[in-house]
Amino acid sequence: MSLEPLPQLLTKSDLTTRLNISLRTIENMVKAGDFPPPVRIGKYVYWSEVAVTRWRQKLFTDQENWRQ
């Protein structure tokens, strides 16, 4: 039985750096349903890198498929 590697977990701090947005913006996007909800582990919250990557792909799909 082979186990697939677990995706990297990202903190709010990681997201603010990667996406160049504030903590409040992340919180507001989650509340509005525009960003994947975090998973709570103990007192910390995390996002799967896979979920964030899928969100980014979805966000830019129309732009990348645009044809003049």
C-alpha atoms as a printed R data frame, in Angstrom:
   type eleno elety resid chain resno       x      y       z
1  ATOM     1    CA   MET     A     1   0.000  0.000   0.000
2  ATOM     2    CA   SER     A     2   1.515  3.315  -1.056
3  ATOM     3    CA   LEU     A     3   0.613  6.567   0.622
4  ATOM     4    CA   GLU     A     4   0.537  9.761  -1.371
5  ATOM     5    CA   PRO     A     5   2.428 12.672   0.155
6  ATOM     6    CA   LEU     A     6   0.265 15.117   2.077
7  ATOM     7    CA   PRO     A     7  -0.164 18.581   0.575
8  ATOM     8    CA   GLN     A     8   1.742 21.421   2.177
9  ATOM     9    CA   LEU     A     9  -0.236 23.317   4.802
10 ATOM    10    CA   LEU     A    10  -0.312 27.103   4.604
11 ATOM    11    CA   THR     A    11  -0.932 29.522   7.461
12 ATOM    12    CA   LYS     A    12  -2.587 32.933   7.212
13 ATOM    13    CA   SER     A    13   0.890 34.426   7.271
14 ATOM    14    CA   ASP     A    14   1.935 32.209   4.342
15 ATOM    15    CA   LEU     A    15  -1.136 33.323   2.391
16 ATOM    16    CA   THR     A    16  -0.561 37.024   3.000
17 ATOM    17    CA   THR     A    17   2.948 36.640   1.603
18 ATOM    18    CA   ARG     A    18   2.041 34.429  -1.366
19 ATOM    19    CA   LEU     A    19  -1.035 36.382  -2.401
20 ATOM    20    CA   ASN     A    20   0.142 39.832  -1.288
21 ATOM    21    CA   ILE     A    21  -3.099 40.500   0.578
22 ATOM    22    CA   SER     A    22  -3.899 41.317   4.202
23 ATOM    23    CA   LEU     A    23  -5.133 38.983   6.938
24 ATOM    24    CA   ARG     A    24  -8.414 40.878   6.986
25 ATOM    25    CA   THR     A    25  -8.857 40.371   3.235
26 ATOM    26    CA   ILE     A    26  -8.387 36.617   3.648
27 ATOM    27    CA   GLU     A    27 -10.903 36.560   6.507
28 ATOM    28    CA   ASN     A    28 -13.416 38.609   4.492
29 ATOM    29    CA   MET     A    29 -13.034 36.388   1.410
30 ATOM    30    CA   VAL     A    30 -13.594 33.261   3.537
31 ATOM    31    CA   LYS     A    31 -16.711 34.818   5.140
32 ATOM    32    CA   ALA     A    32 -18.057 35.750   1.697
33 ATOM    33    CA   GLY     A    33 -17.429 32.238   0.350
34 ATOM    34    CA   ASP     A    34 -14.885 33.556  -2.168
35 ATOM    35    CA   PHE     A    35 -11.932 31.644  -0.702
36 ATOM    36    CA   PRO     A    36 -11.610 28.087   0.622
37 ATOM    37    CA   PRO     A    37 -12.412 27.782   4.322
38 ATOM    38    CA   PRO     A    38  -9.518 26.927   6.627
39 ATOM    39    CA   VAL     A    39  -9.121 23.717   8.598
40 ATOM    40    CA   ARG     A    40  -8.604 24.189  12.326
41 ATOM    41    CA   ILE     A    41  -5.953 22.046  13.986
42 ATOM    42    CA   GLY     A    42  -5.783 22.938  17.650
43 ATOM    43    CA   LYS     A    43  -5.727 26.718  17.947
44 ATOM    44    CA   TYR     A    44  -4.319 27.259  14.450
45 ATOM    45    CA   VAL     A    45  -5.957 27.376  11.020
46 ATOM    46    CA   TYR     A    46  -4.436 26.052   7.813
47 ATOM    47    CA   TRP     A    47  -5.151 25.847   4.118
48 ATOM    48    CA   SER     A    48  -4.064 23.028   1.848
49 ATOM    49    CA   GLU     A    49  -1.768 24.231  -0.908
50 ATOM    50    CA   VAL     A    50  -3.905 22.147  -3.275
51 ATOM    51    CA   ALA     A    51  -7.052 24.114  -2.335
52 ATOM    52    CA   VAL     A    52  -5.281 27.464  -2.746
53 ATOM    53    CA   THR     A    53  -3.851 26.411  -6.114
54 ATOM    54    CA   ARG     A    54  -7.308 25.351  -7.343
55 ATOM    55    CA   TRP     A    55  -8.757 28.675  -6.151
56 ATOM    56    CA   ARG     A    56  -6.088 30.585  -8.090
57 ATOM    57    CA   GLN     A    57  -6.690 28.507 -11.220
58 ATOM    58    CA   LYS     A    58 -10.440 29.104 -11.008
59 ATOM    59    CA   LEU     A    59  -9.911 32.809 -10.393
60 ATOM    60    CA   PHE     A    60  -7.797 33.270 -13.528
61 ATOM    61    CA   THR     A    61  -9.501 30.789 -15.883
62 ATOM    62    CA   ASP     A    62 -11.534 33.400 -17.768
63 ATOM    63    CA   GLN     A    63  -8.545 35.703 -18.129
64 ATOM    64    CA   GLU     A    64  -6.277 32.937 -19.392
65 ATOM    65    CA   ASN     A    65  -8.888 31.701 -21.864
66 ATOM    66    CA   TRP     A    66  -9.634 35.177 -23.186
67 ATOM    67    CA   ARG     A    67  -9.208 35.621 -26.901
68 ATOM    68    CA   GLN     A    68  -9.372 38.967 -28.628
